[in-house]
């Protein structure tokens, strides 16, 4: 067992207990800082320390499972401390503080920290600047304005003076469409940190954001945290809740750290995905606790217009030690992934009663740049997940999603609009109390799934399982306790795959090429 430092900031730091367990340790452990006990019984593998002093050396000690672990660190330097309360903040939860908060953020010098003390501060859109930190103190709440006319509208496309080039400033579900700016915006900046024990509360339940959510009113709904075309961004420690739509939405971001924070949206809140990285590179999602009304983590790469034009894939992603609670899917690929999703490793995650566990969704029309490849899911635990493994190339999204082009079960010509699924590796996974299907792999007849490899996987069905639709596609029957279904897959390898409590045939294959099992 080891103790590692994931990241040190000016006034906070995040650590990981390397024990091989999924999200939680076998037993709670104690954490001390410079000899003083901070946590008597820490019960998550990833933990954080706050209210540290910049440019200061610390010693962290952990007693876990009879082992004593020790680690030294030095916090980052800070040039200036900007107390936002000096800008005239009113912490009554009603007064509009947007201009005051933005003034603090905009005037913070390079290398400085904007500090927001405890209190409830009503605000609309705020924008970060490069080389600054926003620290939300415990008890500090940035409370979203519920009047949509108070939010600026960001154009989806900005034209160039040469009338040829375009700049894509924001988007809605994979297309560059006009949208309201988010509650917190990290746009065209670099070296930005948002940290602390405070809260971003969009307060969407007290507005009309969740009413007719697919209807555009003035502009498309904002995100809680919107990031665009930025580099070296860290979000850590805070709680983000009651989002208007997708909660954390980075687009074209490089080197993104999403570390040990909480996302909490009601289970019935529409389209409130947790984290949706879109065409991003070098992403670390570690120690995040997500409870939402849609997919928990969904990897994106735009729809066909941007995906095929820019060919920007979402790649080099590490997801580790996360709790994915409720929601439609735990770890999801797509469906807006026309630029491709590649090189993703998911480990030590706990999925608790999500509708689906590891879920891939695409469809004809995403384009031949929509390549999904090099996905590895290892050491994952699923509890009460209705359909643990789903790959669906007939996902019925978009206005034409139920049309014959998307849903046709006959082989169509492979052309520039045909997506491709490469290899997926799943190892050391335990799923208990499944309901619909253990594995449901549904590839295109003209472009089958390249390969699925499963090793040391155990799936157990709930004795009282109810039937449902494993994959969201037309003319797919409701199923219950279906072990493994596969259609249009070139290669399937099952090594030490155990399925208990299923009904009917264990393997239901159609147009499966190479198959091996031991």
The 8 nearest C-alpha neighbors of each residue, nearest first, counted from 0:
[[1, 18, 17, 2, 16, 66, 19, 68],
 [2, 0, 17, 16, 3, 68, 18, 15],
 [1, 3, 16, 15, 17, 68, 4, 70],
 [4, 2, 15, 14, 5, 1, 16, 17],
 [3, 5, 14, 6, 13, 15, 2, 7],
 [6, 4, 14, 13, 3, 15, 7, 12],
 [5, 7, 13, 4, 12, 8, 14, 258],
 [8, 6, 12, 74, 11, 13, 75, 9],
 [7, 9, 75, 11, 74, 12, 10, 6],
 [8, 10, 75, 53, 74, 76, 11, 77],
 [11, 9, 51, 50, 52, 8, 53, 49],
 [12, 10, 49, 8, 48, 51, 9, 50],
 [11, 13, 7, 48, 47, 8, 6, 49],
 [12, 14, 47, 6, 5, 46, 4, 48],
 [15, 13, 4, 5, 46, 45, 3, 47],
 [16, 14, 45, 3, 44, 2, 17, 4],
 [15, 17, 2, 44, 18, 1, 45, 3],
 [18, 16, 1, 0, 15, 19, 2, 3],
 [17, 19, 0, 20, 16, 1, 24, 44],
 [18, 20, 17, 21, 347, 378, 0, 24],
 [21, 19, 18, 24, 347, 22, 23, 25],
 [22, 20, 347, 348, 349, 23, 320, 379],
 [21, 23, 320, 44, 321, 348, 43, 347],
 [24, 22, 43, 44, 21, 42, 20, 25],
 [25, 23, 26, 44, 20, 43, 42, 27],
 [24, 26, 23, 27, 20, 64, 42, 18],
 [25, 27, 24, 28, 42, 64, 63, 23],
 [28, 26, 42, 40, 41, 24, 25, 29],
 [29, 27, 63, 40, 41, 62, 26, 30],
 [28, 30, 39, 40, 38, 62, 61, 41],
 [29, 31, 61, 38, 37, 60, 36, 39],
 [32, 30, 36, 35, 60, 37, 34, 59],
 [31, 33, 59, 35, 34, 58, 36, 37],
 [34, 32, 58, 35, 57, 59, 31, 60],
 [33, 35, 32, 31, 36, 60, 58, 59],
 [36, 34, 31, 32, 33, 37, 30, 38],
 [35, 37, 31, 30, 38, 32, 34, 39],
 [36, 38, 31, 30, 35, 32, 39, 29],
 [39, 37, 30, 29, 40, 41, 36, 31],
 [38, 40, 29, 41, 37, 30, 36, 28],
 [41, 39, 27, 28, 29, 38, 42, 30],
 [40, 42, 27, 28, 38, 43, 29, 39],
 [41, 43, 27, 23, 24, 40, 28, 44],
 [44, 42, 23, 45, 22, 41, 24, 46],
 [43, 45, 16, 23, 22, 15, 24, 46],
 [46, 44, 15, 286, 43, 14, 16, 259],
 [47, 45, 14, 13, 15, 44, 43, 259],
 [48, 46, 13, 12, 14, 49, 45, 11],
 [47, 49, 12, 11, 13, 46, 50, 51],
 [48, 50, 11, 51, 10, 195, 47, 12],
 [51, 49, 10, 11, 52, 48, 195, 136],
 [50, 52, 10, 49, 11, 53, 9, 48],
 [51, 53, 10, 55, 54, 50, 9, 74],
 [54, 52, 9, 76, 74, 55, 75, 10],
 [55, 53, 76, 74, 75, 73, 52, 56],
 [56, 54, 73, 74, 53, 52, 57, 75],
 [57, 55, 73, 72, 74, 54, 58, 71],
 [58, 56, 72, 71, 33, 73, 59, 55],
 [57, 59, 71, 33, 70, 32, 72, 60],
 [58, 60, 32, 70, 31, 69, 71, 33],
 [61, 59, 69, 31, 68, 30, 70, 32],
 [62, 60, 30, 68, 29, 67, 63, 69],
 [61, 63, 67, 29, 66, 28, 68, 65],
 [62, 64, 28, 66, 65, 61, 67, 29],
 [65, 63, 66, 62, 26, 28, 25, 67],
 [64, 66, 63, 62, 67, 28, 68, 61],
 [65, 67, 63, 64, 62, 68, 61, 0],
 [66, 68, 62, 61, 63, 69, 65, 60],
 [69, 67, 61, 60, 66, 62, 2, 70],
 [68, 70, 60, 59, 61, 67, 71, 58],
 [71, 69, 59, 58, 60, 72, 68, 2],
 [72, 70, 58, 57, 59, 69, 73, 56],
 [73, 71, 57, 56, 58, 74, 70, 7],
 [72, 74, 56, 55, 57, 54, 75, 71],
 [75, 73, 54, 9, 53, 55, 8, 7],
 [76, 74, 9, 8, 54, 53, 73, 77],
 [75, 77, 54, 53, 9, 74, 78, 110],
 [78, 76, 111, 110, 79, 53, 9, 75],
 [77, 79, 111, 110, 76, 80, 109, 108],
 [80, 78, 111, 77, 81, 112, 108, 110],
 [81, 79, 112, 111, 82, 113, 78, 114],
 [80, 82, 113, 112, 114, 83, 79, 107],
 [81, 83, 114, 84, 85, 113, 80, 115],
 [84, 82, 85, 86, 115, 103, 114, 81],
 [83, 85, 88, 86, 82, 87, 115, 116],
 [86, 84, 83, 87, 82, 88, 81, 103],
 [85, 87, 84, 83, 99, 88, 103, 102],
 [88, 86, 85, 84, 89, 99, 83, 96],
 [89, 87, 84, 86, 96, 90, 99, 83],
 [88, 90, 91, 94, 87, 120, 96, 92],
 [89, 91, 119, 118, 120, 92, 88, 94],
 [90, 92, 93, 119, 89, 94, 120, 118],
 [93, 91, 119, 120, 121, 90, 94, 142],
 [92, 94, 91, 121, 95, 120, 90, 119],
 [95, 93, 121, 96, 92, 89, 91, 120],
 [94, 96, 121, 122, 97, 93, 120, 98],
 [97, 95, 122, 99, 98, 121, 100, 88],
 [98, 96, 122, 100, 99, 95, 123, 101],
 [97, 99, 101, 100, 96, 102, 95, 122],
 [98, 100, 102, 96, 101, 97, 86, 88],
 [101, 99, 103, 97, 102, 98, 96, 104],
 [100, 102, 104, 98, 103, 99, 105, 125],
 [101, 103, 105, 99, 100, 104, 106, 98],
 [102, 104, 100, 101, 106, 105, 83, 107],
 [105, 103, 101, 102, 107, 106, 127, 100],
 [106, 104, 102, 103, 107, 101, 128, 127],
 [105, 107, 103, 104, 102, 108, 101, 81],
 [106, 108, 104, 105, 111, 103, 81, 109],
 [109, 107, 111, 106, 110, 79, 131, 78],
 [110, 108, 130, 111, 131, 107, 78, 129],
 [109, 111, 78, 130, 131, 77, 108, 79],
 [110, 112, 79, 78, 131, 108, 109, 77],
 [113, 111, 132, 80, 133, 81, 131, 114],
 [112, 114, 81, 133, 82, 134, 132, 83],
 [113, 115, 82, 134, 83, 81, 112, 135],
 [114, 116, 135, 83, 136, 134, 82, 139],
 [117, 115, 136, 139, 114, 118, 135, 84],
 [118, 116, 139, 138, 136, 137, 115, 119],
 [117, 119, 139, 90, 138, 140, 120, 116],
 [120, 118, 92, 140, 90, 91, 139, 141],
 [119, 121, 141, 90, 92, 142, 140, 96],
 [120, 122, 142, 92, 95, 93, 96, 143],
 [123, 121, 97, 96, 143, 95, 144, 142],
 [122, 124, 144, 143, 97, 182, 150, 125],
 [125, 123, 182, 181, 183, 180, 150, 122],
 [124, 126, 183, 101, 184, 182, 123, 127],
 [127, 125, 184, 183, 185, 128, 124, 101],
 [126, 128, 185, 104, 184, 125, 129, 105],
 [129, 127, 188, 131, 105, 130, 126, 104],
 [128, 130, 188, 189, 131, 190, 191, 127],
 [129, 131, 190, 110, 109, 191, 189, 128],
 [132, 130, 111, 110, 191, 129, 112, 109],
 [133, 131, 112, 192, 193, 191, 113, 134],
 [132, 134, 193, 113, 112, 114, 194, 192],
 [135, 133, 114, 194, 195, 113, 193, 136],
 [136, 134, 197, 195, 115, 139, 196, 114],
 [135, 137, 197, 116, 139, 196, 195, 117],
 [136, 138, 196, 197, 139, 117, 135, 195],
 [139, 137, 117, 197, 136, 118, 140, 196],
 [138, 140, 117, 197, 118, 136, 137, 116],
 [141, 139, 198, 119, 142, 199, 197, 120],
 [140, 142, 199, 120, 200, 121, 119, 198],
 [141, 143, 121, 200, 120, 201, 140, 122],
 [144, 142, 201, 122, 202, 123, 121, 200],
 [143, 145, 123, 122, 146, 121, 142, 201],
 [146, 144, 206, 147, 143, 203, 205, 202],
 [147, 145, 148, 144, 149, 206, 150, 123],
 [146, 148, 149, 150, 145, 144, 179, 217],
 [147, 149, 146, 150, 151, 217, 145, 152],
 [150, 148, 147, 146, 151, 123, 144, 145],
 [149, 151, 148, 147, 123, 179, 124, 180],
 [152, 150, 180, 179, 153, 149, 124, 148],
 [151, 153, 179, 178, 180, 154, 150, 177],
 [152, 154, 178, 177, 179, 180, 155, 151],
 [155, 153, 177, 156, 168, 152, 157, 169],
 [154, 156, 176, 175, 177, 169, 168, 170],
 [157, 155, 167, 154, 166, 168, 175, 158],
 [156, 158, 166, 165, 167, 154, 159, 155],
 [159, 157, 165, 162, 156, 166, 164, 160],
 [160, 158, 161, 164, 162, 165, 163, 157],
 [159, 161, 162, 158, 163, 164, 165, 157],
 [160, 162, 159, 163, 164, 158, 165, 157],
 [163, 161, 160, 159, 164, 158, 165, 157],
 [164, 162, 161, 159, 165, 158, 160, 166],
 [165, 163, 159, 162, 158, 161, 166, 160],
 [164, 166, 158, 159, 157, 156, 167, 163],
 [167, 165, 157, 156, 168, 158, 164, 159],
 [168, 166, 156, 155, 169, 175, 157, 165],
 [167, 169, 155, 156, 166, 154, 227, 153],
 [170, 168, 155, 175, 167, 153, 178, 176],
 [171, 169, 175, 176, 174, 155, 173, 172],
 [170, 172, 174, 173, 176, 175, 219, 178],
 [173, 171, 174, 170, 335, 301, 302, 175],
 [172, 174, 301, 302, 171, 335, 170, 175],
 [173, 175, 170, 171, 176, 172, 302, 301],
 [176, 174, 170, 155, 169, 156, 167, 171],
 [177, 175, 155, 170, 171, 174, 178, 169],
 [176, 178, 155, 154, 153, 218, 219, 152],
 [179, 177, 219, 218, 153, 152, 220, 176],
 [178, 180, 152, 221, 151, 220, 153, 218],
 [181, 179, 221, 151, 153, 152, 124, 178],
 [182, 180, 222, 221, 183, 223, 225, 224],
 [181, 183, 124, 223, 123, 125, 224, 143],
 [182, 184, 224, 125, 181, 124, 126, 223],
 [185, 183, 126, 225, 181, 186, 226, 224],
 [186, 184, 226, 127, 126, 225, 227, 188],
 [185, 187, 227, 226, 188, 184, 229, 228],
 [188, 186, 229, 228, 227, 185, 189, 230],
 [189, 187, 129, 229, 186, 128, 185, 230],
 [188, 190, 230, 129, 229, 231, 191, 130],
 [191, 189, 231, 130, 232, 129, 230, 192],
 [190, 192, 232, 131, 130, 189, 129, 132],
 [193, 191, 132, 233, 232, 234, 194, 133],
 [194, 192, 133, 234, 132, 134, 235, 233],
 [193, 195, 235, 134, 236, 234, 237, 192],
 [194, 196, 135, 134, 236, 237, 136, 197],
 [197, 195, 137, 237, 136, 236, 135, 198],
 [198, 196, 137, 135, 139, 136, 237, 138],
 [199, 197, 238, 140, 237, 239, 200, 139],
 [198, 200, 239, 141, 140, 238, 240, 201],
 [199, 201, 142, 240, 202, 198, 239, 241],
 [200, 202, 143, 242, 203, 241, 142, 199],
 [203, 201, 200, 241, 204, 143, 205, 142],
 [202, 204, 206, 201, 243, 205, 241, 208],
 [205, 203, 202, 206, 241, 209, 207, 208],
 [204, 206, 203, 202, 207, 145, 208, 201],
 [207, 205, 145, 203, 204, 208, 202, 146],
 [208, 206, 210, 209, 205, 203, 204, 145],
 [207, 209, 210, 243, 206, 203, 212, 220],
 [208, 210, 212, 207, 269, 211, 268, 243],
 [211, 209, 207, 212, 208, 206, 213, 214],
 [212, 210, 214, 213, 209, 208, 207, 215],
 [211, 213, 209, 210, 214, 208, 269, 215],
 [214, 212, 211, 215, 219, 210, 209, 270],
 [215, 213, 212, 211, 216, 219, 210, 220],
 [216, 214, 219, 218, 217, 213, 220, 212],
 [215, 217, 218, 214, 219, 220, 147, 212],
 [218, 216, 215, 219, 148, 147, 152, 178],
 [219, 217, 178, 216, 215, 177, 179, 220],
 [220, 218, 178, 215, 179, 177, 221, 216],
 [219, 221, 179, 178, 244, 243, 218, 222],
 [222, 220, 181, 179, 180, 243, 178, 244],
 [223, 221, 181, 246, 245, 224, 244, 225],
 [222, 224, 246, 182, 181, 242, 247, 183],
 [225, 223, 183, 247, 222, 181, 184, 182],
 [226, 224, 184, 248, 181, 222, 249, 185],
 [225, 227, 249, 185, 186, 184, 250, 248],
 [226, 228, 186, 250, 229, 249, 251, 187],
 [229, 227, 251, 187, 252, 186, 250, 226],
 [228, 230, 252, 187, 188, 189, 227, 186],
 [231, 229, 189, 253, 252, 232, 254, 190],
 [232, 230, 190, 254, 189, 255, 253, 191],
 [233, 231, 191, 255, 190, 230, 192, 256],
 [232, 234, 256, 192, 257, 255, 193, 191],
 [235, 233, 193, 257, 192, 194, 258, 256],
 [236, 234, 194, 258, 260, 259, 237, 257],
 [235, 237, 260, 195, 259, 194, 196, 258],
 [238, 236, 196, 260, 197, 195, 198, 235],
 [237, 239, 261, 198, 262, 260, 199, 240],
 [240, 238, 199, 262, 198, 200, 261, 263],
 [239, 241, 263, 200, 264, 242, 262, 199],
 [242, 240, 264, 201, 203, 202, 200, 263],
 [241, 243, 201, 223, 244, 246, 240, 203],
 [242, 244, 203, 208, 222, 221, 220, 201],
 [245, 243, 271, 242, 270, 222, 246, 220],
 [246, 244, 271, 272, 222, 247, 270, 273],
 [245, 247, 223, 273, 222, 242, 272, 244],
 [248, 246, 274, 224, 245, 273, 275, 223],
 [249, 247, 275, 225, 276, 226, 274, 224],
 [248, 250, 226, 276, 227, 225, 277, 252],
 [249, 251, 227, 277, 252, 226, 278, 279],
 [252, 250, 228, 279, 278, 227, 277, 253],
 [251, 253, 279, 229, 228, 250, 230, 249],
 [254, 252, 230, 280, 279, 255, 281, 231],
 [255, 253, 281, 231, 282, 230, 280, 232],
 [254, 256, 282, 232, 231, 253, 233, 283],
 [255, 257, 233, 283, 258, 282, 232, 284],
 [258, 256, 284, 234, 233, 283, 235, 285],
 [257, 259, 235, 285, 286, 260, 284, 256],
 [260, 258, 286, 287, 236, 235, 285, 45],
 [259, 261, 236, 287, 237, 235, 258, 238],
 [262, 260, 238, 288, 287, 289, 239, 263],
 [263, 261, 289, 239, 240, 238, 290, 288],
 [262, 264, 240, 290, 291, 289, 239, 261],
 [263, 265, 291, 241, 240, 290, 292, 266],
 [266, 264, 268, 267, 292, 291, 263, 241],
 [265, 267, 292, 291, 268, 264, 326, 325],
 [268, 266, 292, 265, 269, 291, 293, 264],
 [267, 269, 292, 265, 266, 271, 209, 264],
 [270, 268, 271, 292, 267, 209, 293, 212],
 [271, 269, 293, 244, 272, 245, 292, 268],
 [270, 272, 244, 245, 292, 269, 293, 246],
 [273, 271, 245, 293, 294, 295, 270, 246],
 [272, 274, 295, 246, 296, 247, 291, 245],
 [275, 273, 247, 296, 272, 248, 246, 297],
 [274, 276, 297, 248, 298, 296, 277, 247],
 [277, 275, 249, 298, 248, 299, 279, 274],
 [276, 278, 299, 250, 300, 279, 249, 275],
 [279, 277, 313, 300, 312, 251, 311, 250],
 [278, 280, 313, 252, 251, 277, 253, 276],
 [281, 279, 253, 314, 315, 282, 313, 254],
 [282, 280, 315, 254, 316, 253, 255, 314],
 [281, 283, 316, 255, 254, 280, 256, 317],
 [284, 282, 256, 317, 285, 316, 257, 318],
 [283, 285, 318, 257, 258, 317, 256, 319],
 [286, 284, 319, 258, 287, 320, 318, 283],
 [285, 287, 259, 321, 320, 45, 258, 319],
 [286, 288, 259, 321, 260, 285, 261, 258],
 [289, 287, 322, 261, 321, 262, 323, 260],
 [290, 288, 262, 323, 324, 261, 322, 295],
 [289, 291, 324, 263, 325, 262, 264, 323],
 [292, 290, 264, 326, 266, 293, 263, 265],
 [291, 293, 266, 268, 326, 267, 271, 265],
 [294, 292, 326, 272, 327, 270, 271, 291],
 [293, 295, 328, 272, 327, 326, 296, 297],
 [294, 296, 273, 329, 272, 326, 328, 323],
 [297, 295, 274, 330, 273, 294, 275, 331],
 [298, 296, 331, 275, 332, 330, 294, 299],
 [297, 299, 332, 276, 275, 333, 331, 277],
 [300, 298, 277, 336, 333, 335, 276, 301],
 [299, 301, 336, 278, 277, 338, 337, 312],
 [302, 300, 173, 335, 336, 306, 337, 305],
 [303, 301, 173, 335, 337, 306, 304, 174],
 [302, 304, 306, 337, 365, 307, 305, 366],
 [305, 303, 306, 302, 307, 308, 174, 301],
 [306, 304, 308, 307, 309, 303, 301, 302],
 [305, 307, 338, 337, 303, 310, 301, 302],
 [306, 308, 310, 303, 305, 309, 304, 368],
 [309, 307, 305, 306, 310, 304, 303, 311],
 [308, 310, 311, 306, 305, 307, 338, 304],
 [311, 309, 338, 306, 307, 308, 312, 368],
 [312, 310, 338, 278, 309, 306, 313, 300],
 [311, 313, 339, 338, 278, 340, 300, 314],
 [312, 314, 278, 340, 279, 280, 300, 277],
 [315, 313, 341, 280, 342, 316, 340, 312],
 [314, 316, 281, 342, 343, 280, 282, 317],
 [317, 315, 343, 282, 281, 314, 283, 344],
 [316, 318, 283, 344, 343, 345, 282, 284],
 [319, 317, 345, 284, 285, 283, 344, 346],
 [320, 318, 285, 346, 347, 321, 345, 348],
 [319, 321, 22, 347, 348, 286, 285, 21],
 [322, 320, 286, 348, 287, 319, 22, 288],
 [321, 323, 288, 349, 350, 348, 324, 289],
 [324, 322, 350, 289, 329, 295, 351, 349],
 [323, 325, 290, 351, 289, 350, 322, 353],
 [324, 326, 353, 352, 290, 351, 291, 323],
 [325, 327, 293, 353, 292, 291, 294, 328],
 [328, 326, 354, 293, 294, 353, 355, 325],
 [329, 327, 294, 355, 356, 353, 326, 354],
 [328, 330, 356, 295, 323, 353, 350, 357],
 [331, 329, 357, 296, 328, 297, 358, 356],
 [332, 330, 297, 358, 359, 296, 328, 357],
 [331, 333, 359, 298, 297, 360, 358, 334],
 [334, 332, 335, 336, 299, 360, 298, 361],
 [333, 335, 361, 360, 336, 332, 299, 394],
 [336, 334, 333, 301, 302, 299, 173, 300],
 [337, 335, 300, 299, 333, 301, 339, 338],
 [336, 338, 369, 306, 365, 302, 303, 339],
 [339, 337, 306, 312, 300, 310, 311, 369],
 [338, 340, 369, 370, 312, 336, 337, 371],
 [339, 341, 313, 371, 312, 314, 370, 372],
 [342, 340, 314, 372, 373, 371, 343, 313],
 [341, 343, 373, 315, 314, 374, 316, 372],
 [344, 342, 316, 374, 315, 341, 317, 375],
 [343, 345, 375, 317, 376, 374, 316, 318],
 [344, 346, 318, 376, 319, 317, 377, 375],
 [347, 345, 319, 377, 378, 348, 379, 376],
 [348, 346, 21, 320, 378, 379, 319, 22],
 [349, 347, 320, 321, 379, 21, 346, 22],
 [348, 350, 380, 322, 21, 381, 22, 379],
 [351, 349, 381, 323, 324, 322, 329, 382],
 [350, 352, 324, 382, 353, 381, 323, 325],
 [353, 351, 383, 384, 325, 382, 324, 354],
 [352, 354, 325, 326, 384, 355, 327, 328],
 [353, 355, 327, 385, 384, 328, 352, 386],
 [356, 354, 328, 386, 387, 353, 384, 385],
 [355, 357, 387, 329, 328, 388, 358, 384],
 [356, 358, 330, 388, 331, 329, 387, 389],
 [357, 359, 331, 389, 390, 356, 388, 330],
 [358, 360, 390, 332, 331, 391, 389, 333],
 [361, 359, 391, 334, 333, 394, 392, 332],
 [360, 362, 392, 334, 394, 333, 391, 393],
 [363, 361, 392, 393, 394, 365, 364, 405],
 [362, 364, 417, 405, 365, 418, 416, 404],
 [365, 363, 416, 366, 417, 362, 303, 418],
 [364, 366, 337, 303, 363, 418, 416, 369],
 [416, 367, 365, 417, 418, 368, 364, 369],
 [366, 368, 418, 415, 417, 369, 416, 419],
 [367, 369, 366, 338, 370, 337, 307, 339],
 [370, 368, 337, 339, 418, 338, 367, 366],
 [371, 369, 339, 419, 368, 420, 418, 372],
 [370, 372, 340, 420, 339, 421, 341, 419],
 [373, 371, 421, 341, 422, 374, 420, 370],
 [372, 374, 342, 341, 422, 423, 375, 343],
 [375, 373, 343, 423, 342, 372, 344, 424],
 [374, 376, 424, 344, 425, 423, 343, 345],
 [377, 375, 425, 345, 344, 346, 424, 426],
 [376, 378, 426, 346, 427, 379, 425, 345],
 [377, 379, 427, 347, 428, 346, 426, 380],
 [380, 378, 428, 348, 347, 377, 346, 349],
 [379, 381, 349, 429, 428, 430, 350, 348],
 [382, 380, 430, 350, 349, 351, 384, 429],
 [383, 381, 351, 431, 384, 352, 430, 350],
 [382, 384, 352, 432, 433, 431, 385, 351],
 [385, 383, 352, 353, 433, 382, 354, 386],
 [384, 386, 434, 433, 354, 435, 355, 383],
 [385, 387, 355, 436, 435, 437, 384, 388],
 [386, 388, 356, 355, 437, 384, 357, 385],
 [389, 387, 438, 357, 386, 356, 358, 439],
 [390, 388, 439, 358, 440, 438, 359, 391],
 [391, 389, 359, 440, 441, 358, 360, 439],
 [390, 392, 360, 441, 393, 394, 359, 470],
 [391, 393, 361, 362, 442, 394, 360, 441],
 [394, 392, 362, 472, 391, 406, 395, 405],
 [393, 395, 472, 362, 471, 361, 392, 360],
 [396, 394, 400, 472, 401, 393, 471, 397],
 [395, 397, 400, 394, 398, 399, 401, 334],
 [398, 396, 400, 399, 395, 401, 394, 172],
 [399, 397, 400, 396, 401, 402, 395, 405],
 [400, 398, 402, 397, 401, 405, 396, 395],
 [401, 399, 395, 396, 397, 402, 398, 405],
 [400, 402, 395, 399, 406, 405, 403, 473],
 [403, 401, 399, 400, 404, 405, 406, 407],
 [402, 404, 406, 407, 405, 401, 400, 399],
 [405, 403, 402, 407, 406, 363, 399, 400],
 [406, 404, 363, 403, 402, 400, 407, 393],
 [405, 407, 403, 404, 393, 402, 408, 401],
 [408, 406, 403, 409, 404, 405, 410, 402],
 [409, 407, 406, 410, 444, 443, 411, 405],
 [408, 410, 407, 411, 444, 445, 443, 406],
 [409, 411, 445, 444, 408, 412, 443, 407],
 [410, 412, 445, 409, 413, 444, 407, 404],
 [413, 411, 414, 410, 445, 417, 446, 415],
 [414, 412, 417, 445, 411, 415, 446, 416],
 [415, 413, 416, 417, 412, 367, 366, 411],
 [414, 416, 367, 366, 417, 413, 368, 418],
 [366, 415, 417, 364, 367, 414, 365, 363],
 [416, 418, 366, 367, 363, 414, 415, 413],
 [419, 417, 369, 367, 366, 365, 370, 363],
 [418, 420, 370, 369, 371, 421, 446, 417],
 [421, 419, 371, 448, 370, 449, 372, 422],
 [420, 422, 372, 449, 371, 448, 450, 419],
 [423, 421, 450, 372, 449, 373, 451, 424],
 [422, 424, 374, 451, 375, 373, 452, 450],
 [423, 425, 375, 452, 453, 376, 451, 374],
 [426, 424, 376, 453, 377, 375, 452, 454],
 [425, 427, 454, 377, 455, 428, 453, 456],
 [428, 426, 378, 455, 456, 377, 454, 379],
 [427, 429, 456, 379, 378, 426, 380, 457],
 [428, 430, 457, 380, 456, 458, 381, 431],
 [429, 431, 381, 458, 380, 382, 457, 459],
 [430, 432, 459, 382, 433, 458, 383, 381],
 [433, 431, 461, 460, 383, 459, 382, 434],
 [432, 434, 460, 385, 384, 461, 383, 431],
 [433, 435, 385, 464, 480, 460, 479, 461],
 [436, 434, 479, 478, 480, 386, 385, 466],
 [437, 435, 481, 386, 480, 438, 482, 434],
 [436, 438, 482, 387, 386, 483, 388, 481],
 [439, 437, 483, 388, 436, 389, 484, 440],
 [438, 440, 389, 484, 485, 483, 388, 390],
 [439, 441, 485, 390, 389, 484, 486, 391],
 [440, 442, 391, 486, 390, 485, 392, 439],
 [443, 441, 487, 447, 392, 448, 486, 488],
 [442, 444, 447, 446, 445, 487, 392, 441],
 [443, 445, 410, 487, 446, 447, 442, 409],
 [444, 446, 410, 443, 411, 447, 413, 412],
 [447, 445, 443, 444, 419, 448, 442, 413],
 [448, 446, 487, 442, 488, 443, 444, 449],
 [447, 449, 488, 420, 442, 450, 489, 421],
 [450, 448, 421, 489, 422, 447, 420, 488],
 [449, 451, 490, 422, 448, 491, 489, 421],
 [450, 452, 491, 423, 422, 424, 490, 492],
 [451, 453, 492, 424, 491, 425, 493, 423],
 [454, 452, 425, 493, 426, 424, 494, 492],
 [453, 455, 494, 426, 456, 495, 493, 496],
 [456, 454, 427, 495, 496, 426, 494, 428],
 [455, 457, 496, 428, 427, 454, 429, 497],
 [458, 456, 497, 429, 498, 496, 430, 428],
 [459, 457, 430, 498, 431, 429, 497, 499],
 [460, 458, 499, 431, 432, 498, 500, 433],
 [461, 459, 433, 432, 500, 434, 462, 480],
 [460, 462, 432, 464, 463, 433, 434, 459],
 [463, 461, 464, 460, 500, 432, 434, 480],
 [464, 462, 461, 465, 434, 460, 432, 480],
 [465, 463, 434, 461, 462, 479, 466, 480],
 [466, 464, 434, 479, 463, 467, 435, 480],
 [467, 465, 479, 478, 435, 477, 464, 434],
 [466, 468, 477, 478, 435, 469, 479, 465],
 [469, 467, 477, 470, 478, 476, 471, 435],
 [468, 470, 435, 386, 467, 436, 471, 439],
 [471, 469, 468, 472, 391, 389, 439, 475],
 [470, 472, 394, 395, 468, 469, 473, 391],
 [471, 473, 394, 395, 393, 470, 475, 474],
 [474, 472, 475, 406, 401, 471, 395, 393],
 [475, 473, 476, 472, 406, 477, 471, 408],
 [474, 476, 473, 472, 477, 468, 470, 471],
 [477, 475, 478, 474, 468, 467, 469, 473],
 [476, 478, 468, 467, 466, 475, 479, 469],
 [479, 477, 466, 435, 467, 476, 468, 481],
 [478, 480, 435, 466, 481, 434, 465, 436],
 [479, 481, 501, 435, 436, 502, 434, 482],
 [482, 480, 436, 479, 501, 483, 502, 435],
 [481, 483, 437, 505, 501, 436, 480, 438],
 [484, 482, 438, 506, 437, 439, 505, 481],
 [483, 485, 507, 439, 508, 438, 440, 506],
 [486, 484, 440, 508, 441, 439, 507, 509],
 [487, 485, 509, 441, 510, 508, 488, 442],
 [486, 488, 447, 442, 510, 444, 511, 443],
 [487, 489, 448, 511, 447, 490, 486, 442],
 [490, 488, 512, 449, 511, 450, 448, 447],
 [491, 489, 450, 513, 512, 488, 514, 449],
 [492, 490, 451, 514, 450, 452, 513, 493],
 [491, 493, 452, 515, 514, 516, 453, 451],
 [494, 492, 516, 453, 496, 454, 452, 515],
 [493, 495, 454, 517, 496, 516, 453, 455],
 [496, 494, 455, 454, 517, 497, 493, 456],
 [495, 497, 456, 494, 455, 457, 493, 454],
 [498, 496, 457, 456, 458, 495, 499, 455],
 [497, 499, 458, 457, 459, 496, 482, 500],
 [500, 498, 459, 501, 458, 460, 497, 457],
 [499, 501, 460, 459, 502, 498, 462, 480],
 [500, 502, 480, 482, 499, 481, 460, 503],
 [501, 503, 480, 481, 504, 500, 482, 505],
 [504, 502, 505, 501, 481, 482, 480, 506],
 [505, 503, 506, 507, 502, 482, 481, 501],
 [504, 506, 482, 483, 503, 507, 501, 481],
 [507, 505, 483, 504, 508, 484, 482, 485],
 [508, 506, 484, 483, 485, 504, 505, 509],
 [507, 509, 485, 486, 484, 506, 511, 510],
 [508, 510, 486, 511, 485, 487, 507, 488],
 [511, 509, 487, 486, 512, 508, 488, 489],
 [510, 512, 488, 509, 487, 489, 508, 486],
 [513, 511, 489, 490, 514, 510, 488, 491],
 [512, 514, 490, 489, 491, 511, 515, 492],
 [515, 513, 491, 490, 492, 512, 516, 511],
 [514, 516, 492, 493, 491, 513, 517, 494],
 [517, 515, 493, 494, 492, 514, 495, 496],
 [516, 494, 495, 493, 515, 496, 492, 454]]
